[in-house]
Amino acid sequence: MAQNESLSLVLGIVGTVSILTAGLTMAIGSIGPALGEGKSVAQALSSIAQQPDAANTITRTLFVGLAFIESVAIYCFVIALILLFANPFWNYVIGAIAKAGA
């Protein structure tokens, strides 16, 4: 019984750490790109105001940059989903429990 309780404790710790890590990943992964996108758009609008003739080039470059910045947030979202729903550490602990039980 003591071994089952300790394995249950390990499963709880792995689950808790996974949830906290997913939350931190989404927090940092959404704040950073949001700040970067805001700064990029502000700088692009300032540049367009100073040189209206280059508006098409600046806008095109801005959209490419925004796509790259947004990809960071999407990567963080995917990592958070993996931690929550397909966590490899979870499978490792379950495998260790199966070995201990056998």
Jmol script that loads the backbone (N, CA, C; Angstrom):
load data "model"
ATOM      1  N   MET A   1       0.817  -1.201   0.000  1.00  0.00           N
ATOM      2  CA  MET A   1       0.000   0.000   0.000  1.00  0.00           C
ATOM      3  C   MET A   1       0.859   1.262   0.000  1.00  0.00           C
ATOM      4  N   ALA A   2       1.990   1.246   0.749  1.00  0.00           N
ATOM      5  CA  ALA A   2       2.837   2.430   0.812  1.00  0.00           C
ATOM      6  C   ALA A   2       3.435   2.738  -0.556  1.00  0.00           C
ATOM      7  N   GLN A   3       3.763   1.695  -1.331  1.00  0.00           N
ATOM      8  CA  GLN A   3       4.333   1.922  -2.654  1.00  0.00           C
ATOM      9  C   GLN A   3       3.287   2.551  -3.577  1.00  0.00           C
ATOM     10  N   ASN A   4       2.045   2.087  -3.493  1.00  0.00           N
ATOM     11  CA  ASN A   4       0.986   2.672  -4.321  1.00  0.00           C
ATOM     12  C   ASN A   4       0.734   4.128  -3.952  1.00  0.00           C
ATOM     13  N   GLU A   5       0.806   4.436  -2.667  1.00  0.00           N
ATOM     14  CA  GLU A   5       0.608   5.828  -2.248  1.00  0.00           C
ATOM     15  C   GLU A   5       1.739   6.717  -2.745  1.00  0.00           C
ATOM     16  N   SER A   6       2.972   6.214  -2.702  1.00  0.00           N
ATOM     17  CA  SER A   6       4.090   7.030  -3.181  1.00  0.00           C
ATOM     18  C   SER A   6       4.013   7.212  -4.702  1.00  0.00           C
ATOM     19  N   LEU A   7       3.583   6.181  -5.427  1.00  0.00           N
ATOM     20  CA  LEU A   7       3.430   6.341  -6.878  1.00  0.00           C
ATOM     21  C   LEU A   7       2.296   7.302  -7.217  1.00  0.00           C
ATOM     22  N   SER A   8       1.242   7.265  -6.416  1.00  0.00           N
ATOM     23  CA  SER A   8       0.161   8.228  -6.618  1.00  0.00           C
ATOM     24  C   SER A   8       0.638   9.642  -6.355  1.00  0.00           C
ATOM     25  N   LEU A   9       1.509   9.794  -5.360  1.00  0.00           N
ATOM     26  CA  LEU A   9       2.084  11.108  -5.068  1.00  0.00           C
ATOM     27  C   LEU A   9       2.939  11.590  -6.239  1.00  0.00           C
ATOM     28  N   VAL A  10       3.736  10.689  -6.816  1.00  0.00           N
ATOM     29  CA  VAL A  10       4.566  11.051  -7.969  1.00  0.00           C
ATOM     30  C   VAL A  10       3.678  11.451  -9.147  1.00  0.00           C
ATOM     31  N   LEU A  11       2.599  10.710  -9.371  1.00  0.00           N
ATOM     32  CA  LEU A  11       1.672  11.077 -10.464  1.00  0.00           C
ATOM     33  C   LEU A  11       1.064  12.456 -10.219  1.00  0.00           C
ATOM     34  N   GLY A  12       0.726  12.729  -8.967  1.00  0.00           N
ATOM     35  CA  GLY A  12       0.175  14.051  -8.642  1.00  0.00           C
ATOM     36  C   GLY A  12       1.177  15.159  -8.869  1.00  0.00           C
ATOM     37  N   ILE A  13       2.424  14.895  -8.503  1.00  0.00           N
ATOM     38  CA  ILE A  13       3.476  15.906  -8.713  1.00  0.00           C
ATOM     39  C   ILE A  13       3.704  16.139 -10.202  1.00  0.00           C
ATOM     40  N   VAL A  14       3.759  15.066 -10.980  1.00  0.00           N
ATOM     41  CA  VAL A  14       3.957  15.219 -12.432  1.00  0.00           C
ATOM     42  C   VAL A  14       2.793  15.997 -13.047  1.00  0.00           C
ATOM     43  N   GLY A  15       1.576  15.687 -12.629  1.00  0.00           N
ATOM     44  CA  GLY A  15       0.418  16.416 -13.155  1.00  0.00           C
ATOM     45  C   GLY A  15       0.433  17.881 -12.770  1.00  0.00           C
ATOM     46  N   THR A  16       0.773  18.154 -11.505  1.00  0.00           N
ATOM     47  CA  THR A  16       0.806  19.545 -11.046  1.00  0.00           C
ATOM     48  C   THR A  16       1.883  20.346 -11.766  1.00  0.00           C
ATOM     49  N   VAL A  17       3.065  19.771 -11.882  1.00  0.00           N
ATOM     50  CA  VAL A  17       4.156  20.479 -12.563  1.00  0.00           C
ATOM     51  C   VAL A  17       3.823  20.684 -14.035  1.00  0.00           C
ATOM     52  N   SER A  18       3.171  19.706 -14.650  1.00  0.00           N
ATOM     53  CA  SER A  18       2.789  19.854 -16.057  1.00  0.00           C
ATOM     54  C   SER A  18       1.790  20.997 -16.242  1.00  0.00           C
ATOM     55  N   ILE A  19       0.823  21.082 -15.358  1.00  0.00           N
ATOM     56  CA  ILE A  19      -0.181  22.144 -15.477  1.00  0.00           C
ATOM     57  C   ILE A  19       0.449  23.513 -15.229  1.00  0.00           C
ATOM     58  N   LEU A  20       1.304  23.603 -14.207  1.00  0.00           N
ATOM     59  CA  LEU A  20       1.963  24.885 -13.940  1.00  0.00           C
ATOM     60  C   LEU A  20       2.881  25.297 -15.087  1.00  0.00           C
ATOM     61  N   THR A  21       3.602  24.346 -15.637  1.00  0.00           N
ATOM     62  CA  THR A  21       4.497  24.654 -16.758  1.00  0.00           C
ATOM     63  C   THR A  21       3.710  25.076 -17.995  1.00  0.00           C
ATOM     64  N   ALA A  22       2.585  24.420 -18.237  1.00  0.00           N
ATOM     65  CA  ALA A  22       1.750  24.823 -19.376  1.00  0.00           C
ATOM     66  C   ALA A  22       1.219  26.240 -19.180  1.00  0.00           C
ATOM     67  N   GLY A  23       0.827  26.560 -17.960  1.00  0.00           N
ATOM     68  CA  GLY A  23       0.356  27.916 -17.686  1.00  0.00           C
ATOM     69  C   GLY A  23       1.439  28.957 -17.863  1.00  0.00           C
ATOM     70  N   LEU A  24       2.637  28.660 -17.363  1.00  0.00           N
ATOM     71  CA  LEU A  24       3.752  29.600 -17.529  1.00  0.00           C
ATOM     72  C   LEU A  24       4.139  29.742 -19.000  1.00  0.00           C
ATOM     73  N   THR A  25       4.101  28.636 -19.725  1.00  0.00           N
ATOM     74  CA  THR A  25       4.425  28.688 -21.155  1.00  0.00           C
ATOM     75  C   THR A  25       3.460  29.601 -21.892  1.00  0.00           C
ATOM     76  N   MET A  26       2.183  29.464 -21.599  1.00  0.00           N
ATOM     77  CA  MET A  26       1.197  30.319 -22.283  1.00  0.00           C
ATOM     78  C   MET A  26       1.316  31.771 -21.828  1.00  0.00           C
ATOM     79  N   ALA A  27       1.621  31.984 -20.545  1.00  0.00           N
ATOM     80  CA  ALA A  27       1.744  33.365 -20.056  1.00  0.00           C
ATOM     81  C   ALA A  27       2.911  34.079 -20.727  1.00  0.00           C
ATOM     82  N   ILE A  28       4.060  33.458 -20.685  1.00  0.00           N
ATOM     83  CA  ILE A  28       5.248  34.079 -21.285  1.00  0.00           C
ATOM     84  C   ILE A  28       5.129  34.093 -22.806  1.00  0.00           C
ATOM     85  N   GLY A  29       4.579  33.021 -23.357  1.00  0.00           N
ATOM     86  CA  GLY A  29       4.459  32.919 -24.809  1.00  0.00           C
ATOM     87  C   GLY A  29       3.407  33.824 -25.406  1.00  0.00           C
ATOM     88  N   SER A  30       2.536  34.378 -24.617  1.00  0.00           N
ATOM     89  CA  SER A  30       1.552  35.318 -25.153  1.00  0.00           C
ATOM     90  C   SER A  30       1.923  36.769 -24.842  1.00  0.00           C
ATOM     91  N   ILE A  31       2.595  36.995 -23.722  1.00  0.00           N
ATOM     92  CA  ILE A  31       2.978  38.371 -23.384  1.00  0.00           C
ATOM     93  C   ILE A  31       4.094  38.862 -24.304  1.00  0.00           C
ATOM     94  N   GLY A  32       5.099  38.026 -24.533  1.00  0.00           N
ATOM     95  CA  GLY A  32       6.230  38.433 -25.383  1.00  0.00           C
ATOM     96  C   GLY A  32       5.810  38.806 -26.794  1.00  0.00           C
ATOM     97  N   PRO A  33       5.087  37.927 -27.501  1.00  0.00           N
ATOM     98  CA  PRO A  33       4.647  38.289 -28.846  1.00  0.00           C
ATOM     99  C   PRO A  33       3.692  39.487 -28.876  1.00  0.00           C
ATOM    100  N   ALA A  34       2.858  39.624 -27.850  1.00  0.00           N
ATOM    101  CA  ALA A  34       1.947  40.780 -27.832  1.00  0.00           C
ATOM    102  C   ALA A  34       2.726  42.080 -27.743  1.00  0.00           C
ATOM    103  N   LEU A  35       3.743  42.103 -26.889  1.00  0.00           N
ATOM    104  CA  LEU A  35       4.577  43.308 -26.790  1.00  0.00           C
ATOM    105  C   LEU A  35       5.340  43.552 -28.089  1.00  0.00           C
ATOM    106  N   GLY A  36       5.858  42.482 -28.693  1.00  0.00           N
ATOM    107  CA  GLY A  36       6.599  42.621 -29.947  1.00  0.00           C
ATOM    108  C   GLY A  36       5.720  43.107 -31.085  1.00  0.00           C
ATOM    109  N   GLU A  37       4.504  42.576 -31.161  1.00  0.00           N
ATOM    110  CA  GLU A  37       3.593  43.013 -32.219  1.00  0.00           C
ATOM    111  C   GLU A  37       3.180  44.469 -32.037  1.00  0.00           C
ATOM    112  N   GLY A  38       2.938  44.846 -30.803  1.00  0.00           N
ATOM    113  CA  GLY A  38       2.566  46.239 -30.554  1.00  0.00           C
ATOM    114  C   GLY A  38       3.675  47.199 -30.933  1.00  0.00           C
ATOM    115  N   LYS A  39       4.899  46.833 -30.566  1.00  0.00           N
ATOM    116  CA  LYS A  39       6.037  47.690 -30.907  1.00  0.00           C
ATOM    117  C   LYS A  39       6.252  47.739 -32.423  1.00  0.00           C
ATOM    118  N   SER A  40       6.085  46.594 -33.094  1.00  0.00           N
ATOM    119  CA  SER A  40       6.277  46.555 -34.547  1.00  0.00           C
ATOM    120  C   SER A  40       5.258  47.418 -35.273  1.00  0.00           C
ATOM    121  N   VAL A  41       4.004  47.313 -34.866  1.00  0.00           N
ATOM    122  CA  VAL A  41       2.956  48.099 -35.522  1.00  0.00           C
ATOM    123  C   VAL A  41       3.160  49.587 -35.259  1.00  0.00           C
ATOM    124  N   ALA A  42       3.532  49.938 -34.034  1.00  0.00           N
ATOM    125  CA  ALA A  42       3.773  51.347 -33.731  1.00  0.00           C
ATOM    126  C   ALA A  42       4.922  51.894 -34.564  1.00  0.00           C
ATOM    127  N   GLN A  43       5.990  51.121 -34.690  1.00  0.00           N
ATOM    128  CA  GLN A  43       7.137  51.578 -35.476  1.00  0.00           C
ATOM    129  C   GLN A  43       6.782  51.658 -36.964  1.00  0.00           C
ATOM    130  N   ALA A  44       5.992  50.701 -37.450  1.00  0.00           N
ATOM    131  CA  ALA A  44       5.603  50.731 -38.860  1.00  0.00           C
ATOM    132  C   ALA A  44       4.712  51.940 -39.150  1.00  0.00           C
ATOM    133  N   LEU A  45       3.782  52.238 -38.264  1.00  0.00           N
ATOM    134  CA  LEU A  45       2.920  53.410 -38.468  1.00  0.00           C
ATOM    135  C   LEU A  45       3.732  54.703 -38.436  1.00  0.00           C
ATOM    136  N   SER A  46       4.709  54.752 -37.545  1.00  0.00           N
ATOM    137  CA  SER A  46       5.588  55.922 -37.500  1.00  0.00           C
ATOM    138  C   SER A  46       6.394  56.053 -38.787  1.00  0.00           C
ATOM    139  N   SER A  47       6.865  54.935 -39.296  1.00  0.00           N
ATOM    140  CA  SER A  47       7.651  54.965 -40.541  1.00  0.00           C
ATOM    141  C   SER A  47       6.783  55.356 -41.729  1.00  0.00           C
ATOM    142  N   ILE A  48       5.548  54.858 -41.767  1.00  0.00           N
ATOM    143  CA  ILE A  48       4.638  55.219 -42.861  1.00  0.00           C
ATOM    144  C   ILE A  48       4.290  56.706 -42.793  1.00  0.00           C
ATOM    145  N   ALA A  49       4.149  57.232 -41.581  1.00  0.00           N
ATOM    146  CA  ALA A  49       3.851  58.657 -41.442  1.00  0.00           C
ATOM    147  C   ALA A  49       5.009  59.514 -41.923  1.00  0.00           C
ATOM    148  N   GLN A  50       6.240  59.032 -41.731  1.00  0.00           N
ATOM    149  CA  GLN A  50       7.406  59.811 -42.163  1.00  0.00           C
ATOM    150  C   GLN A  50       7.669  59.662 -43.656  1.00  0.00           C
ATOM    151  N   GLN A  51       7.398  58.469 -44.208  1.00  0.00           N
ATOM    152  CA  GLN A  51       7.635  58.222 -45.635  1.00  0.00           C
ATOM    153  C   GLN A  51       6.417  57.551 -46.246  1.00  0.00           C
ATOM    154  N   PRO A  52       5.410  58.304 -46.616  1.00  0.00           N
ATOM    155  CA  PRO A  52       4.183  57.704 -47.162  1.00  0.00           C
ATOM    156  C   PRO A  52       4.412  56.980 -48.490  1.00  0.00           C
ATOM    157  N   ASP A  53       5.442  57.378 -49.240  1.00  0.00           N
ATOM    158  CA  ASP A  53       5.711  56.704 -50.516  1.00  0.00           C
ATOM    159  C   ASP A  53       6.148  55.247 -50.330  1.00  0.00           C
ATOM    160  N   ALA A  54       6.730  54.916 -49.186  1.00  0.00           N
ATOM    161  CA  ALA A  54       7.213  53.550 -48.933  1.00  0.00           C
ATOM    162  C   ALA A  54       6.199  52.721 -48.143  1.00  0.00           C
ATOM    163  N   ALA A  55       4.962  53.156 -48.154  1.00  0.00           N
ATOM    164  CA  ALA A  55       3.942  52.477 -47.335  1.00  0.00           C
ATOM    165  C   ALA A  55       3.746  51.013 -47.743  1.00  0.00           C
ATOM    166  N   ASN A  56       3.764  50.740 -49.043  1.00  0.00           N
ATOM    167  CA  ASN A  56       3.551  49.356 -49.486  1.00  0.00           C
ATOM    168  C   ASN A  56       4.680  48.434 -49.020  1.00  0.00           C
ATOM    169  N   THR A  57       5.895  48.899 -49.153  1.00  0.00           N
ATOM    170  CA  THR A  57       7.037  48.094 -48.722  1.00  0.00           C
ATOM    171  C   THR A  57       7.037  47.899 -47.212  1.00  0.00           C
ATOM    172  N   ILE A  58       6.764  48.960 -46.492  1.00  0.00           N
ATOM    173  CA  ILE A  58       6.744  48.869 -45.024  1.00  0.00           C
ATOM    174  C   ILE A  58       5.622  47.942 -44.566  1.00  0.00           C
ATOM    175  N   THR A  59       4.466  48.038 -45.194  1.00  0.00           N
ATOM    176  CA  THR A  59       3.333  47.191 -44.809  1.00  0.00           C
ATOM    177  C   THR A  59       3.615  45.719 -45.078  1.00  0.00           C
ATOM    178  N   ARG A  60       4.194  45.449 -46.237  1.00  0.00           N
ATOM    179  CA  ARG A  60       4.521  44.056 -46.571  1.00  0.00           C
ATOM    180  C   ARG A  60       5.546  43.494 -45.587  1.00  0.00           C
ATOM    181  N   THR A  61       6.569  44.261 -45.275  1.00  0.00           N
ATOM    182  CA  THR A  61       7.582  43.815 -44.315  1.00  0.00           C
ATOM    183  C   THR A  61       6.978  43.653 -42.925  1.00  0.00           C
ATOM    184  N   LEU A  62       6.045  44.541 -42.577  1.00  0.00           N
ATOM    185  CA  LEU A  62       5.375  44.446 -41.274  1.00  0.00           C
ATOM    186  C   LEU A  62       4.593  43.144 -41.166  1.00  0.00           C
ATOM    187  N   PHE A  63       3.862  42.780 -42.215  1.00  0.00           N
ATOM    188  CA  PHE A  63       3.056  41.554 -42.144  1.00  0.00           C
ATOM    189  C   PHE A  63       3.919  40.303 -42.050  1.00  0.00           C
ATOM    190  N   VAL A  64       5.047  40.297 -42.747  1.00  0.00           N
ATOM    191  CA  VAL A  64       5.957  39.148 -42.637  1.00  0.00           C
ATOM    192  C   VAL A  64       6.510  39.064 -41.215  1.00  0.00           C
ATOM    193  N   GLY A  65       6.893  40.201 -40.670  1.00  0.00           N
ATOM    194  CA  GLY A  65       7.407  40.220 -39.298  1.00  0.00           C
ATOM    195  C   GLY A  65       6.360  39.805 -38.285  1.00  0.00           C
ATOM    196  N   LEU A  66       5.118  40.255 -38.482  1.00  0.00           N
ATOM    197  CA  LEU A  66       4.046  39.871 -37.566  1.00  0.00           C
ATOM    198  C   LEU A  66       3.777  38.374 -37.633  1.00  0.00           C
ATOM    199  N   ALA A  67       3.909  37.794 -38.813  1.00  0.00           N
ATOM    200  CA  ALA A  67       3.715  36.342 -38.935  1.00  0.00           C
ATOM    201  C   ALA A  67       4.783  35.588 -38.150  1.00  0.00           C
ATOM    202  N   PHE A  68       6.024  36.046 -38.252  1.00  0.00           N
ATOM    203  CA  PHE A  68       7.094  35.390 -37.482  1.00  0.00           C
ATOM    204  C   PHE A  68       6.876  35.550 -35.986  1.00  0.00           C
ATOM    205  N   ILE A  69       6.470  36.736 -35.567  1.00  0.00           N
ATOM    206  CA  ILE A  69       6.239  36.970 -34.138  1.00  0.00           C
ATOM    207  C   ILE A  69       5.074  36.107 -33.649  1.00  0.00           C
ATOM    208  N   GLU A  70       4.030  36.010 -34.446  1.00  0.00           N
ATOM    209  CA  GLU A  70       2.867  35.228 -34.044  1.00  0.00           C
ATOM    210  C   GLU A  70       3.184  33.734 -33.977  1.00  0.00           C
ATOM    211  N   SER A  71       4.151  33.301 -34.791  1.00  0.00           N
ATOM    212  CA  SER A  71       4.502  31.879 -34.757  1.00  0.00           C
ATOM    213  C   SER A  71       5.070  31.484 -33.400  1.00  0.00           C
ATOM    214  N   VAL A  72       5.726  32.405 -32.706  1.00  0.00           N
ATOM    215  CA  VAL A  72       6.248  32.099 -31.367  1.00  0.00           C
ATOM    216  C   VAL A  72       5.098  31.779 -30.416  1.00  0.00           C
ATOM    217  N   ALA A  73       4.038  32.553 -30.479  1.00  0.00           N
ATOM    218  CA  ALA A  73       2.872  32.294 -29.623  1.00  0.00           C
ATOM    219  C   ALA A  73       2.226  30.957 -29.973  1.00  0.00           C
ATOM    220  N   ILE A  74       2.187  30.645 -31.257  1.00  0.00           N
ATOM    221  CA  ILE A  74       1.582  29.364 -31.662  1.00  0.00           C
ATOM    222  C   ILE A  74       2.443  28.198 -31.182  1.00  0.00           C
ATOM    223  N   TYR A  75       3.776  28.334 -31.264  1.00  0.00           N
ATOM    224  CA  TYR A  75       4.651  27.273 -30.747  1.00  0.00           C
ATOM    225  C   TYR A  75       4.432  27.070 -29.253  1.00  0.00           C
ATOM    226  N   CYS A  76       4.316  28.144 -28.512  1.00  0.00           N
ATOM    227  CA  CYS A  76       4.077  28.034 -27.067  1.00  0.00           C
ATOM    228  C   CYS A  76       2.729  27.367 -26.799  1.00  0.00           C
ATOM    229  N   PHE A  77       1.723  27.681 -27.587  1.00  0.00           N
ATOM    230  CA  PHE A  77       0.414  27.052 -27.433  1.00  0.00           C
ATOM    231  C   PHE A  77       0.498  25.549 -27.676  1.00  0.00           C
ATOM    232  N   VAL A  78       1.240  25.152 -28.709  1.00  0.00           N
ATOM    233  CA  VAL A  78       1.387  23.725 -29.017  1.00  0.00           C
ATOM    234  C   VAL A  78       2.132  23.013 -27.885  1.00  0.00           C
ATOM    235  N   ILE A  79       3.169  23.641 -27.347  1.00  0.00           N
ATOM    236  CA  ILE A  79       3.912  23.031 -26.235  1.00  0.00           C
ATOM    237  C   ILE A  79       3.009  22.877 -25.017  1.00  0.00           C
ATOM    238  N   ALA A  80       2.180  23.880 -24.747  1.00  0.00           N
ATOM    239  CA  ALA A  80       1.251  23.779 -23.616  1.00  0.00           C
ATOM    240  C   ALA A  80       0.248  22.647 -23.829  1.00  0.00           C
ATOM    241  N   LEU A  81      -0.241  22.489 -25.047  1.00  0.00           N
ATOM    242  CA  LEU A  81      -1.171  21.394 -25.331  1.00  0.00           C
ATOM    243  C   LEU A  81      -0.496  20.038 -25.170  1.00  0.00           C
ATOM    244  N   ILE A  82       0.757  19.931 -25.605  1.00  0.00           N
ATOM    245  CA  ILE A  82       1.492  18.670 -25.447  1.00  0.00           C
ATOM    246  C   ILE A  82       1.680  18.354 -23.968  1.00  0.00           C
ATOM    247  N   LEU A  83       2.028  19.372 -23.182  1.00  0.00           N
ATOM    248  CA  LEU A  83       2.212  19.138 -21.746  1.00  0.00           C
ATOM    249  C   LEU A  83       0.919  18.706 -21.078  1.00  0.00           C
ATOM    250  N   LEU A  84      -0.196  19.213 -21.545  1.00  0.00           N
ATOM    251  CA  LEU A  84      -1.466  18.883 -20.897  1.00  0.00           C
ATOM    252  C   LEU A  84      -2.059  17.561 -21.378  1.00  0.00           C
ATOM    253  N   PHE A  85      -1.949  17.267 -22.662  1.00  0.00           N
ATOM    254  CA  PHE A  85      -2.689  16.124 -23.213  1.00  0.00           C
ATOM    255  C   PHE A  85      -1.813  14.990 -23.734  1.00  0.00           C
ATOM    256  N   ALA A  86      -0.544  15.211 -23.984  1.00  0.00           N
ATOM    257  CA  ALA A  86       0.326  14.150 -24.490  1.00  0.00           C
ATOM    258  C   ALA A  86       1.681  14.231 -23.802  1.00  0.00           C
ATOM    259  N   ASN A  87       1.661  14.365 -22.505  1.00  0.00           N
ATOM    260  CA  ASN A  87       2.886  14.572 -21.750  1.00  0.00           C
ATOM    261  C   ASN A  87       3.739  13.301 -21.754  1.00  0.00           C
ATOM    262  N   PRO A  88       4.978  13.370 -22.241  1.00  0.00           N
ATOM    263  CA  PRO A  88       5.823  12.172 -22.249  1.00  0.00           C
ATOM    264  C   PRO A  88       6.254  11.764 -20.842  1.00  0.00           C
ATOM    265  N   PHE A  89       6.348  12.702 -19.919  1.00  0.00           N
ATOM    266  CA  PHE A  89       6.718  12.364 -18.541  1.00  0.00           C
ATOM    267  C   PHE A  89       5.619  11.546 -17.875  1.00  0.00           C
ATOM    268  N   TRP A  90       4.400  11.847 -18.234  1.00  0.00           N
ATOM    269  CA  TRP A  90       3.256  11.112 -17.690  1.00  0.00           C
ATOM    270  C   TRP A  90       3.340   9.640 -18.082  1.00  0.00           C
ATOM    271  N   ASN A  91       3.647   9.394 -19.345  1.00  0.00           N
ATOM    272  CA  ASN A  91       3.788   8.012 -19.821  1.00  0.00           C
ATOM    273  C   ASN A  91       4.967   7.312 -19.148  1.00  0.00           C
ATOM    274  N   TYR A  92       6.037   8.045 -18.893  1.00  0.00           N
ATOM    275  CA  TYR A  92       7.202   7.464 -18.217  1.00  0.00           C
ATOM    276  C   TYR A  92       6.822   7.019 -16.805  1.00  0.00           C
ATOM    277  N   VAL A  93       6.091   7.836 -16.079  1.00  0.00           N
ATOM    278  CA  VAL A  93       5.698   7.492 -14.709  1.00  0.00           C
ATOM    279  C   VAL A  93       4.731   6.309 -14.721  1.00  0.00           C
ATOM    280  N   ILE A  94       3.812   6.306 -15.647  1.00  0.00           N
ATOM    281  CA  ILE A  94       2.872   5.187 -15.732  1.00  0.00           C
ATOM    282  C   ILE A  94       3.615   3.891 -16.061  1.00  0.00           C
ATOM    283  N   GLY A  95       4.643   3.977 -16.928  1.00  0.00           N
ATOM    284  CA  GLY A  95       5.463   2.804 -17.224  1.00  0.00           C
ATOM    285  C   GLY A  95       6.225   2.326 -16.000  1.00  0.00           C
ATOM    286  N   ALA A  96       6.735   3.275 -15.202  1.00  0.00           N
ATOM    287  CA  ALA A  96       7.444   2.897 -13.975  1.00  0.00           C
ATOM    288  C   ALA A  96       6.509   2.237 -12.985  1.00  0.00           C
ATOM    289  N   ILE A  97       5.276   2.703 -12.924  1.00  0.00           N
ATOM    290  CA  ILE A  97       4.294   2.088 -12.030  1.00  0.00           C
ATOM    291  C   ILE A  97       3.980   0.672 -12.491  1.00  0.00           C
ATOM    292  N   ALA A  98       3.868   0.491 -13.799  1.00  0.00           N
ATOM    293  CA  ALA A  98       3.588  -0.851 -14.325  1.00  0.00           C
ATOM    294  C   ALA A  98       4.734  -1.806 -14.011  1.00  0.00           C
ATOM    295  N   LYS A  99       6.001  -1.301 -14.125  1.00  0.00           N
ATOM    296  CA  LYS A  99       7.149  -2.146 -13.803  1.00  0.00           C
ATOM    297  C   LYS A  99       7.178  -2.487 -12.319  1.00  0.00           C
ATOM    298  N   ALA A 100       6.856  -1.509 -11.477  1.00  0.00           N
ATOM    299  CA  ALA A 100       6.880  -1.739 -10.033  1.00  0.00           C
ATOM    300  C   ALA A 100       5.777  -2.702  -9.616  1.00  0.00           C
ATOM    301  N   GLY A 101       4.650  -2.632 -10.310  1.00  0.00           N
ATOM    302  CA  GLY A 101       3.531  -3.511  -9.969  1.00  0.00           C
ATOM    303  C   GLY A 101       3.744  -4.928 -10.456  1.00  0.00           C
ATOM    304  N   ALA A 102       4.558  -5.092 -11.501  1.00  0.00           N
ATOM    305  CA  ALA A 102       4.755  -6.435 -12.082  1.00  0.00           C
ATOM    306  C   ALA A 102       5.747  -7.269 -11.310  1.00  0.00           C
TER     307      ALA A 102
END
end "model"
wireframe off; spacefill off
backbone 0.3
color backbone group
